[in-house]
Amino acid sequence: MILSRTDIRALDRLIVIAGPTAAGKTALALDLAEQVDGEVINADALQLYRGMDIGTAKLPVDQRRGIPHHLFDILEITETATVASYQVQARTLVTEILARGRTPILVGGSGLYLQSVVDELEFPGTDPLVRSRLEAELESEGARALHRRLTTLDPVAAANIEPLNGRKVVRALEVLEVTGRPFSAYMPVRGPFRYRARWFCVDRDTVELDQRIDTRVHHMVEEGLLEEVAELDRRGLRRGVTASRALGYQQMLDVIDGNLTVEEAVAATIAGTRRYVRRQRSWFRRDQRQIWLDAAAPDLLDQVLRASRD
């Protein structure tokens, strides 16, 4: 049974609301926050950026029901989002919110960002010269060749990285060269969650979710996604390593450049989002500690409240 306003009390733990794009995480987080005296912490890498509003489905301030929201609009589009920086900021917020006697609710679909808060996850340094050299080798030799090299040097890391994921292979080789320790030594340790966290993944039937993605992308275009991207382009979007590659934004840049029509960009964005959803599901399902729920269930909030109070 959903609590009345007079029964609201904080949970003294972190609640994580995760799951694939368009599943309904935001609505659930708002409903939950009203029930448990909560504050929302963003865990969507792209919603960290100022001005990336329509294309990330960022909830407008006037629709946040007066609930405090954190880690939105903290980066310029030319800056590079890093999990290491996010980890420090998010953990600080979780600690502060708990100290205020309220419930922190971590919400998003960026798996590594979520995991960086609740698991023991260490981020080694980087070396621009080493990274540049390895990226040049990636370009000339290909991802599979570098992955074979990683298999010899760090078989544990290689077994956990897809052979065609050149970016991650390069990072693993860089870490090994810069720190002298294998990349696998920095992989997350999965034990009990920090902050007594409960991690919920909400999902929907694939056909239903595909339709929601289709509707969402068309709505974004109607709301002015092309105009948003054009304005961000004037502010340096193409210089942003993270921001410029975002789904929807990359396609609308192609429209601006005359490489795609709007209709083609919409179709490409929908197709790309569906592929991204498959990757999200695969990533989340590797962790057996998470509680999976049907986002379409009429008693979804009640299920979350019961599991959170156990």
C-alpha positions as CSV (number, residue, x, y, z in Angstrom):
1,M,0.0,0.0,0.0
2,I,1.3,3.4,-0.9
3,L,2.1,5.6,2.1
4,S,0.2,8.7,3.0
5,R,2.1,12.0,3.2
6,T,1.9,11.8,7.0
7,D,3.6,8.4,7.0
8,I,6.6,9.5,4.9
9,R,10.0,8.7,6.4
10,A,13.5,8.4,4.9
11,L,14.9,4.9,4.2
12,D,18.5,5.5,5.6
13,R,19.9,3.9,2.5
14,L,20.6,4.7,-1.1
15,I,18.1,3.7,-3.8
16,V,19.3,3.1,-7.3
17,I,16.8,3.3,-10.2
18,A,18.4,1.9,-13.3
19,G,17.3,0.3,-16.6
20,P,17.2,0.9,-20.3
21,T,16.4,4.2,-22.0
22,A,12.7,5.1,-22.1
23,A,11.7,2.4,-19.6
24,G,10.2,5.0,-17.2
25,K,13.0,5.6,-14.6
26,T,12.3,9.3,-14.2
27,A,8.6,9.0,-13.3
28,L,9.3,6.2,-10.8
29,A,12.1,8.2,-9.2
30,L,9.7,11.2,-8.7
31,D,7.0,9.0,-7.2
32,L,9.4,7.3,-4.9
33,A,11.0,10.6,-3.8
34,E,7.7,11.9,-2.7
35,Q,7.2,8.7,-0.6
36,V,10.6,8.5,1.1
37,D,11.6,12.2,1.5
38,G,14.1,11.7,-1.4
39,E,16.5,13.7,-3.4
40,V,17.4,12.7,-7.0
41,I,21.0,12.3,-8.1
42,N,21.6,12.1,-11.9
43,A,23.5,9.1,-13.3
44,D,23.0,9.8,-17.0
45,A,26.4,10.9,-18.4
46,L,24.7,13.2,-21.0
47,Q,22.4,14.9,-18.6
48,L,25.5,16.3,-16.9
49,Y,25.8,18.8,-19.8
50,R,24.2,22.2,-19.9
51,G,22.0,22.7,-23.0
52,M,21.6,19.0,-23.8
53,D,18.0,19.0,-22.7
54,I,15.6,17.8,-25.4
55,G,17.8,15.1,-26.8
56,T,18.5,13.6,-23.4
57,A,14.9,13.8,-22.2
58,K,16.1,15.9,-19.3
59,L,13.2,16.7,-16.9
60,P,12.5,20.5,-16.9
61,V,12.9,22.2,-13.5
62,D,9.2,23.1,-13.4
63,Q,8.3,19.4,-13.6
64,R,10.4,18.2,-10.8
65,R,7.7,18.5,-8.2
66,G,9.9,20.6,-5.9
67,I,12.1,17.6,-5.3
68,P,15.9,18.5,-5.1
69,H,17.8,17.3,-8.2
70,H,21.6,17.0,-8.3
71,L,24.4,16.6,-10.9
72,F,22.4,18.1,-13.8
73,D,23.8,20.8,-16.0
74,I,27.3,20.8,-14.4
75,L,29.5,20.5,-17.5
76,E,30.0,22.6,-20.7
77,I,29.5,20.6,-23.9
78,T,33.2,21.0,-24.7
79,E,34.2,19.3,-21.5
80,T,34.8,15.5,-21.2
81,A,32.7,13.7,-18.7
82,T,34.7,11.2,-16.6
83,V,33.5,8.5,-14.3
84,A,36.3,9.3,-11.9
85,S,35.1,12.8,-11.4
86,Y,31.5,11.8,-11.2
87,Q,32.3,9.2,-8.6
88,V,33.7,11.8,-6.2
89,Q,30.8,14.2,-6.7
90,A,28.1,11.6,-6.4
91,R,29.5,9.9,-3.3
92,T,29.8,13.2,-1.6
93,L,26.1,14.0,-2.4
94,V,25.0,10.6,-1.1
95,T,26.8,11.1,2.2
96,E,25.4,14.6,2.6
97,I,21.8,13.6,1.8
98,L,21.9,10.7,4.2
99,A,23.4,13.0,6.9
100,R,20.4,15.3,6.4
101,G,18.1,12.4,7.2
102,R,16.8,12.1,3.7
103,T,16.9,9.4,1.0
104,P,19.3,9.7,-2.0
105,I,17.9,8.2,-5.2
106,L,20.5,7.6,-7.9
107,V,18.8,7.5,-11.3
108,G,20.1,6.8,-14.8
109,G,21.1,4.3,-17.5
110,S,24.8,4.8,-17.5
111,G,25.9,1.6,-15.9
112,L,29.5,2.4,-15.0
113,Y,28.5,5.7,-13.5
114,L,26.0,3.9,-11.3
115,Q,28.4,1.2,-10.3
116,S,31.1,3.7,-9.5
117,V,29.0,5.0,-6.6
118,V,28.0,1.6,-5.0
119,D,31.0,-0.6,-5.7
120,E,34.7,-0.5,-4.9
121,L,36.0,0.9,-8.2
122,E,39.3,2.6,-8.6
123,F,40.3,4.8,-11.5
124,P,44.0,4.8,-12.6
125,G,45.6,7.9,-14.2
126,T,46.1,8.6,-17.8
127,D,49.0,9.7,-20.0
128,P,48.1,11.7,-23.1
129,L,51.3,10.6,-25.0
130,V,50.8,6.9,-24.4
131,R,47.1,7.2,-25.2
132,S,47.9,9.0,-28.4
133,R,50.4,6.4,-29.5
134,L,48.0,3.6,-28.8
135,E,45.2,5.3,-30.6
136,A,47.4,5.6,-33.6
137,E,48.2,1.9,-33.4
138,L,44.5,1.2,-33.1
139,E,43.9,3.1,-36.3
140,S,46.7,1.4,-38.2
141,E,46.5,-2.2,-36.8
142,G,42.8,-2.5,-35.9
143,A,41.1,-3.4,-32.6
144,R,41.5,-7.2,-33.0
145,A,45.3,-6.9,-33.2
146,L,45.5,-4.8,-30.1
147,H,43.1,-7.1,-28.3
148,R,45.4,-10.0,-29.1
149,R,48.2,-8.1,-27.5
150,L,46.0,-7.5,-24.4
151,T,45.2,-11.2,-24.2
152,T,48.9,-11.9,-23.8
153,L,49.6,-9.1,-21.3
154,D,46.3,-9.1,-19.3
155,P,44.2,-12.2,-20.1
156,V,41.6,-11.4,-17.4
157,A,40.9,-7.9,-18.8
158,A,40.9,-9.2,-22.4
159,A,38.3,-11.8,-21.5
160,N,36.0,-9.0,-20.2
161,I,36.5,-6.7,-23.2
162,E,34.9,-7.3,-26.6
163,P,37.6,-7.6,-29.3
164,L,36.1,-4.8,-31.4
165,N,35.8,-2.3,-28.5
166,G,38.9,-0.4,-29.5
167,R,38.4,2.4,-27.0
168,K,38.4,0.1,-24.0
169,V,41.3,-2.1,-25.4
170,V,43.4,1.1,-25.7
171,R,42.5,2.1,-22.2
172,A,43.5,-1.3,-20.8
173,L,46.8,-1.2,-22.6
174,E,47.4,2.4,-21.5
175,V,46.8,1.5,-17.8
176,L,49.1,-1.4,-17.9
177,E,51.9,0.7,-19.5
178,V,51.4,3.8,-17.3
179,T,50.8,2.1,-13.9
180,G,52.7,-1.2,-14.3
181,R,49.6,-3.0,-13.0
182,P,47.1,-4.9,-15.2
183,F,43.9,-3.2,-16.1
184,S,42.1,-6.2,-14.4
185,A,43.5,-5.1,-11.1
186,Y,41.2,-2.0,-11.3
187,M,38.1,-3.8,-12.3
188,P,35.2,-3.4,-9.8
189,V,34.9,-5.6,-6.8
190,R,31.3,-6.8,-6.4
191,G,30.4,-7.3,-2.8
192,P,27.7,-5.7,-0.6
193,F,26.7,-2.3,-2.0
194,R,27.9,0.8,-0.4
195,Y,25.3,2.8,1.5
196,R,23.1,-0.3,2.1
197,A,21.9,0.4,-1.4
198,R,19.0,-1.3,-3.1
199,W,19.5,-1.4,-6.9
200,F,16.3,-1.7,-9.0
201,C,16.3,-2.2,-12.8
202,V,13.0,-1.3,-14.5
203,D,12.3,-2.7,-18.0
204,R,9.4,-3.3,-20.4
205,D,8.4,-5.7,-23.0
206,T,10.6,-5.2,-26.1
207,V,7.8,-4.3,-28.4
208,E,6.4,-1.8,-26.0
209,L,9.8,-0.3,-25.3
210,D,10.6,0.0,-29.0
211,Q,7.3,1.9,-29.5
212,R,8.2,4.2,-26.6
213,I,11.6,4.9,-28.1
214,D,9.9,5.7,-31.5
215,T,7.5,8.1,-29.9
216,R,10.2,9.7,-27.8
217,V,12.5,10.5,-30.7
218,H,9.6,11.9,-32.8
219,H,8.6,14.0,-29.9
220,M,12.1,15.3,-29.4
221,V,12.2,16.5,-33.1
222,E,8.8,18.2,-32.6
223,E,10.1,19.9,-29.5
224,G,13.0,21.4,-31.4
225,L,15.9,18.9,-31.2
226,L,17.4,20.2,-34.5
227,E,17.4,23.8,-33.2
228,E,18.9,22.7,-29.9
229,V,21.8,20.9,-31.7
230,A,22.3,23.9,-34.0
231,E,22.6,26.2,-31.0
232,L,25.0,23.8,-29.3
233,D,27.0,23.5,-32.5
234,R,27.6,27.3,-32.3
235,R,28.8,26.8,-28.7
236,G,31.4,24.2,-29.7
237,L,29.5,20.9,-29.6
238,R,31.8,19.3,-32.2
239,R,34.8,19.9,-29.9
240,G,33.1,17.9,-27.1
241,V,34.4,14.3,-27.2
242,T,31.5,13.0,-25.2
243,A,28.7,15.3,-26.2
244,S,29.1,15.3,-29.9
245,R,28.8,11.5,-30.1
246,A,25.5,11.3,-28.3
247,L,22.5,9.6,-30.0
248,G,20.3,12.2,-31.7
249,Y,23.0,14.9,-31.5
250,Q,25.4,13.1,-33.9
251,Q,22.5,12.5,-36.3
252,M,21.3,16.1,-36.2
253,L,24.8,17.3,-36.9
254,D,24.6,15.2,-40.0
255,V,21.4,17.0,-40.9
256,I,23.1,20.4,-40.4
257,D,26.0,19.2,-42.6
258,G,23.6,18.1,-45.4
259,N,24.5,14.4,-45.0
260,L,21.1,13.3,-43.8
261,T,17.5,14.5,-44.0
262,V,15.6,15.0,-40.8
263,E,13.6,11.8,-41.6
264,E,16.8,9.8,-42.1
265,A,18.2,11.2,-38.9
266,V,15.1,10.2,-36.9
267,A,15.3,6.7,-38.3
268,A,19.0,6.4,-37.5
269,T,18.4,7.7,-34.0
270,I,15.7,5.2,-33.3
271,A,17.8,2.3,-34.7
272,G,20.8,3.5,-32.7
273,T,18.8,3.8,-29.5
274,R,17.3,0.3,-29.8
275,R,20.9,-1.1,-30.2
276,Y,21.9,0.9,-27.2
277,V,19.0,-0.5,-25.2
278,R,20.2,-4.1,-26.0
279,R,23.7,-3.2,-24.7
280,Q,22.2,-1.6,-21.5
281,R,20.2,-4.8,-20.8
282,S,23.2,-7.0,-21.4
283,W,25.4,-4.8,-19.1
284,F,22.8,-4.7,-16.2
285,R,22.0,-8.4,-16.4
286,R,25.5,-9.4,-15.6
287,D,25.0,-8.3,-12.0
288,Q,22.8,-10.7,-10.0
289,R,22.4,-8.3,-7.1
290,Q,20.0,-6.1,-8.9
291,I,16.2,-6.4,-8.5
292,W,14.4,-6.5,-11.9
293,L,10.9,-5.0,-12.1
294,D,8.3,-4.6,-14.9
295,A,8.0,-0.8,-15.4
296,A,4.4,-1.4,-16.6
297,A,3.2,-3.1,-13.4
298,P,0.4,-1.1,-11.8
299,D,1.9,-1.7,-8.3
300,L,5.5,-0.8,-9.4
301,L,6.0,1.9,-6.7
302,D,4.6,-0.4,-4.0
303,Q,7.0,-3.1,-5.0
304,V,9.9,-0.7,-4.8
305,L,8.8,0.6,-1.4
306,R,8.4,-2.9,0.1
307,A,11.8,-4.1,-1.2
308,S,13.5,-0.9,0.0
309,R,12.2,-1.3,3.5
310,D,13.2,-4.9,3.9
